[in-house]
């Protein structure tokens, strides 16, 4: 029986080649999109799942609250160093604890080879008890025990030592520490939320010249330590979290003055496998994904597959007239309805299987393009894992049955007597159903077009919005401790060139996050009183505002005329409002204390976007405390010949820091990278929106061809009676264009709701103008008209004698 079904199915495929091609190609493109997006989804949801303790490993995270207002001020994926040992001591259910500290832009030297390593981690000896890594040289359980020991990835070891055995080789860090290589490991897989290229023993931090044992035990202010714990497999982490407030109050006495520590901060647990998609803290080990994007692209995949399935249903029911006599004869010959349903479902599954095989080939061919577009390293190998290959192999069956069920039921319901007498006509319910499906197709397509347009509108808005400062031709360099004593000479040498306008050093630079904050007090009466404002700070010298072109709106800038100006503070306009001052001028001269250091508000500078446009402008204070250890960046403003100025910067750097690699970035490039995720999302949206429209038009092309064939004699008569080409095209197009119009009206509110929610993640966002909806509807109508017109014009230009010859 099955053999007979397949034989009939193959005959119909070859008999109706045009419709078969549209069905197969449309389904193949739809399935290809699904497979490409499935590769992305599987990759995103696979992060950190390969670790041996993945299911019961948790990261300890810290949240800061303003004790006065109870408002959230900061969320970190890190905690301060005293927490780790105290957690292990107080909670016996913690089986293992490991922690590490990121150290970016560390200089490594071996012989005459000097490189700046961007991904250096101070990791403790329990790292490999928690995380799974392939250690190829050395003992993973002992390699990080001793201070001044270091482990390298294979690529880093090859860079320094070539084919030499790296074990026990001595390397120099930042020209301060001499460390011994104790191990080599393969780089962690891409689907890991952090990527250490170099791991230095955590015990090295106990050296007072590096961090200090006392700081590790008592420094609650430095929240830069990633801390992970392993709990028993059946343990509910909520039980542990419930004990954290009492834990904080017990160990952080006096840290928040008159408030309980648990009123000013909290610590929580996040499952290791949830970090990549769900952790969006102010500080993370790397760039994480977003579960919302997974949902969005999952919906797009289903929509595109739905459009392809709609094509199949539409064309199958539309060509029912072509198979009406076949069905009538089979019923007269004794075929039951169930047998006919099985026959049509077999045809549907066969078509879907052919489409699926073609889709696998297309996926393999287009995946490199998808990787370039998304910036990921996706592979089709992820589709062939045991737990996923079975659903993929079942997908053609499921898709075939879903796409073919209605046509099968519809075709098998024909009355044989009416069919064989020639009284059967398509129309009524089946025609209405086809129209509804066309509306659904184009509705989905129009939603995707609108979403794509608004995503790119927001990107344009972010790229061209005034940031409140000049980011052009600003070169940023990592500040090096070697400049601590020679900064003035270095600065003078830089400014000796006419192409260098300004130079500054600061703890942070625009395009980064504002994470640092301390308590503030201001004198609004007779004495200093605590403020309710949450004010972030940046340590900067007198060149910061001029270098970035930020204007002083009241008072003065830092000045060398006032020595180091260590008792002066500068605040932005938002801080003036947050402090409750009446005006910018009112702030000048006010007594102000920040972090316990008393001083005076010397100036107010205009608000500017230090962070990306996802974040609102927040209160900010600038101060210089005279300690060079707080600086992390050098910024240089260039005028005139760019290449000449860059050469001067490089030669000056090498003169003062001959053993430190010279690296630089342009500030505008750093801002551009802030929106890479949105840019990639916009590009992918564009591609899939075009594919959705293409598949919808493919089905529309088939339907219009079929509709034209059905009305060929009517068209012939109209032409004989004098109808022109335009009249014929209008006649054949009007019905379909009405459906596109209805689709647009249904799509508009859906698209508005979706993009309104998406734009809500930006503190500064574009509007959603009405003309985008109108333009999307017109574009869809024009594409549909072009699709229909091809067949309509061909028919309108045909000789009417041929269509009327049989009459």
Residue, then its C-alpha position, 0 to 999 in steps of 0.5 A: x500500500x505504501x509503495x503504491x502511495x509513493x508511486x502515485x506521489x512521484x507521478x504527481x510530482x512529475x506531472x505538475x512540475x511547476x507547482x511541485x517546484x514552488x512547493x519544494x523550493x519554498x519548503x526548502x528555503x523555509x527549512x533552511x532558515x529553520x536549520x540556520x536559526x536552530x544552529x544559533x539557538x542550540x549554540x546559545x543554549x549550550x553555554x557552559x553545559x559541558x562542565x562536569x559540575x554545570x548542573x550544580x555550580x552557581x556564581x555569587x553576584x552582588x547588588x547594591x542599593x541606596x540605603x536611603x531610598x532603597x533604589x537599585x544602584x548597581x548589579x555585578x556578576x562579581x563580589x569582593x574578596x572577603x566573601x569567598x572564604x567566609x561563605x565556605x566557612x559559614x555554609x557547610x553545604x558548599x562543596x567547592x569554591x573557586x574564584x578569579x580576578x580579571x586583569x586586562x592588558x597585562x604585559x608579558x615578556x620572555x626573552x626579546x618577545x613582549x606582548x600585551x595579553x588582554x585575557x589574564x586571570x588570577x585563578x585559584x587552585x580549585x579552578x579545575x575542580x569546578x570547570x572542565x578544561x583539557x590540560x595538556x601539560x602539567x598537573x591541573x590540581x597543583x599547577x596554580x597552587x604556588x604563587x608566581x606560577x602561570x598556565x597558558x593556552x596552547x596558542x599563547x605558549x606557542x607564541x612565546x616558546x615555539x616548539x620548546x617545552x614551556x614547562x618551568x620557563x620563566x616569564x615577566x609580568x608588567x616588568x614587576x613579577x617573574x612567574x614560572x610556567x606550570x601548565x598548558x591547556x587548550x583554550x576553553x570552547x567558544x560556548x563558555x562565558x569567559x575565556x582566559x588565555x593566561x591564568x596566574x596563581x591566585x596566591x600571587x595576589x597575596x603579595x603586598x606589591x600585587x594586592x596584599x593578604x590584608x586586602x583579600x581579607x578586609x577589602x569590601x569595596x573592590x567588587x571585581x572577583x568572580x566567585x563560583x560555588x558547587x552545591x550538592x546535586x539535590x540542594x535548593x539554592x533558594x535555601x542558601x540565598x535565604x540565609x545571605x541577609x543574616x550572613x551580610x549583617x554578621x560579617x559587614x558590621x559598620x560598612x553602611x553606617x547606621x544601616x544594616x549591611x543587608x539594607x545596602x547590599x545583597x548577594x544572590x546565586x545564578x546558575x552557571x548555565x544561565x549566565x550567558x543568556x540571563x545575566x545582564x549585570x553592569x559588569x560581566x566577564x564577557x559579552x553575554x547573549x540574550x534569551x530575548x534574541x533566542x525567542x525572537x529568532x525562534x519566532x522568525x524561524x517558525x513564521x518562515x516555516x509557517x509561510x512555506x507550509x501555507x504555500x503548500x496548503x494554498x497550492x494543493x487546495x487551489x489545484x484541486x480541480x486538476x485532481x478532481x476526476x482522479x479522486x472521483x474515479x478512485x472513490x467509485x473504484x472503492x477507495x475509502x476516505x482514510x486511504x485517500x487521506x493517507x495517499x495525500x499525506x504520503x505525497x506531502x511527506x515525500x515533498x517535505x523530505x525532498x525539500x528537507x534534503x535540499x535544505x540540509x545542502x543549502x544550510x551547509x552552503x550558507x552557514x559560513x555566510x551566517x557566521x560572518x553576519x552574526x560574528x559567531x562560529x556556528x557549525x552543522x555538527x551541532x545538529x548531529x548530536x544524539x538528542x537533536x538529530x532525532x527531532x530533526x529527522x522527524x521534522x519532515x514528517x511533522x511538517x509534511x503532515x501539518x502542511x498536508x493535513x487540510x489539503x488531504x481532508x479537503x481533497x478526500x471529501x469530494x463527492x464522486x457523482x458531482x465530480x464525474x458529472x463535471x458539476x464540481x467547482x472550487x470556491x466557497x469555504x476552500x477559497x475563503x481558507x486560501x484567502x485567509x492563508x494569503x493574509x496570514x503570509x503577507x501579515x507576517x512578512x509586513x511585520x518583519x519589514x516594519x521591525x527591520x525598518x525600526x531596528x535600523x532607524x534606532x541604529x541610525x539614531x544611536x550613531x548620529x545622536x549628539x553624545x554631548x562631547x566630541x569622540x572624533x580623533x580621540x586616541x585611547x591608550x592603556x595607562x601603564x604604571x611605568x608612567x607614574x613618576x614620568x607623567x609630566x615629562x610624558x605629557x610635555x613630550x606628547x604636547x610638543x607636536x602640533x598635531x596633539x591638541x590635548x592629553x589626559x589620564x583617567x580611571x575610565x573613558x567614555x564608552x565604558x560603564x560607570x561602576x564606581x560609586x561612594x557615599x556623598x555629603x553636601x552642605x546645604x545648611x550649617x553642616x555636611x549632610x548625607x545625600x540620597x543621590x547615587x553618584x558615580x565617579x571618575x578620577x581624571x586630571x585637568x585635561x579630561x574635559x578639554x580633551x573630550x570637548x566637554x563644556x563647563x557651564x558654571x565655575x571652573x575646570x581643574x587647574x594647575x594654578x591650584x596645585x594638584x587641585x585635590x580638594x576640588x570636585x566637578x559634577x555634571x548637571x544631572x548631579x546638580x539636580x540629584x543633589x537638590x541644588x537650585x541651579x548650576x551656579x548655586x552649586x559653585x563653592x558648596x562644601x562637598x564630601x565624597x568617599x569621606x574626602x572633603x572638598x568644594x564643588x568647583x565646577x559644573x560640566x554639561x551632561x554627556x553620554x559616558x555610557x551607551x544609549x541603553x543607559x540614562x545619563x546619571x549623576x557623575x563627579x570628577x575628582x583628582x586625588x593625586x594618586x596615579x594608581x587610580x588611572x587606567x587610561x590615557x586619551x589623546x586629542x589629535x588635530x591636523x595630520x592623523x598619521x603624523x600624530x599617530x607616529x609621534x604618539x608611538x615614538x613618545x610611548x616607546x621612548x618612555x615605555x620601551x618594554x611595554x607594547x604600544x597599542x591604541x584604539x580610536x574612541x569612535x570605534x569603541x562606541x561603534x562596538x557598543x551596538x554590534x549586537x543591534x547591528x547584527x540583529x538588524x542585518x539578520x532581520x533584513x535577510x529573514x524578512x526578505x526571505x519571508x517576502x520571497x516565499x510568500x511571493x513564491x506562493x502568490x506567483x503559483x496562486x496567480x498562475x492557477x487563477x489565471x489559468x482558471x479564467x483564461x477563457x473569460x480573459x479571451x472574451x474580454x480581450x475580444x470585446x476590447x479590454x486592454x492589457x491594463x484592464x486585464x492586469x487590474x482584473x487579475x490583481x485587484x483580489x490579491x491586492x485587497x488581501x495584502x491590504x487586509x494583511x497590512x491592517x492586521x500586521x500594523x498593531x502587532x508590529x507596533x507592539x513588538x517594536x514598542x517593547x524592543x525599544x523599551x530596552x533603550x534609555x534613548x530611542x527613536x520614535x515609531x513614525x506612522x509612515x514606516x507602516x504605510x511604507x511597509x504596506x506599500x512595499x508589500x503591495x508593490x512586491x505582490x503586484x510585481x509577482x502577480x503582474x508577471x503572469x497577468x501581463x503574459x496572459x493579457x498579451x496572449x492571442x485570445x483565439x488560442x484560449x477560445x478555440x475550443x468554444 
